[in-house]
Amino acid sequence: MEKVQIKVNDNGSLRVTGEFELIDAEGNVIPSKKIASLCRCGLSQKKPFCDASHKGKFESCVRAEQML
């Protein structure tokens, strides 16, 4: 199985790439492809997927802590 990658986009979505399964709170599978952008701003009309509603309304630039 290939490794799943989740990229935190600056001021935007979580970009998921690879073989994964997306499941709602009740255990139902949400149909998705091998690449998906997940909303993290809460403004999308297509949740859990991003529809770019965040443009100009959401700021978040996450960086990994540097290990010394």
N, C-alpha and C positions, 0 to 999 in steps of 0.2 A: 504494500500500500504506500502511495506517495505521501510525503509530509505535507500537512496543511499549514499554510502561511496566513497570518492575520496581520495586515499592515494598518497602523493607525495613521490615517491621512490628516495632515494639518488642516484645521478648521473644517473638517468634513467627516466622511464615513469611515467605517472599518471595512477594509477590503479583504475578503476571504477568498483564498485560492487553493484548490486541491479538492480531494474527495472528502466531503463532509455531509453530515445530516443536520438539518435545522428542525428543531422540535419546539412546539409551543408549550405553554404551561400545563396543558392537559395531556401532553404526550403525543399529540398529533403531528405528523410530519408536514412541514411546509415545503412545497415543491421549490427547488432551486437548482441552479446549474453549478458547474465546477468553479465558477467565479461569481461572487456576489458582493455588493456593497451594502452593508448594514447601517441603518440610521443610528446615530448617537446623539443627535440634537433634539429629537422628539417632535420635529416639525413635519416630517414626511407624511404624505397622504397614502403611501404604499408600505407602511410599516409591516414587517421589520426592515424592509428594504429602503435604501436611500433614493429620493427623487430630486435631490439637489435643492430642496426648500431651504437649506441652511445657508445658502449663499448670502453673505453680508450680514447674517443674523446669528452666527455661532462662531466662537473662537476657542480653540483648544489646540495646543501644540505640545504633544506628549513626546518626551525623550527618555530613553533608557538611562538608568544610572550607570555611570562609568565605574567599573570595578578597578580598584588599585591593586 
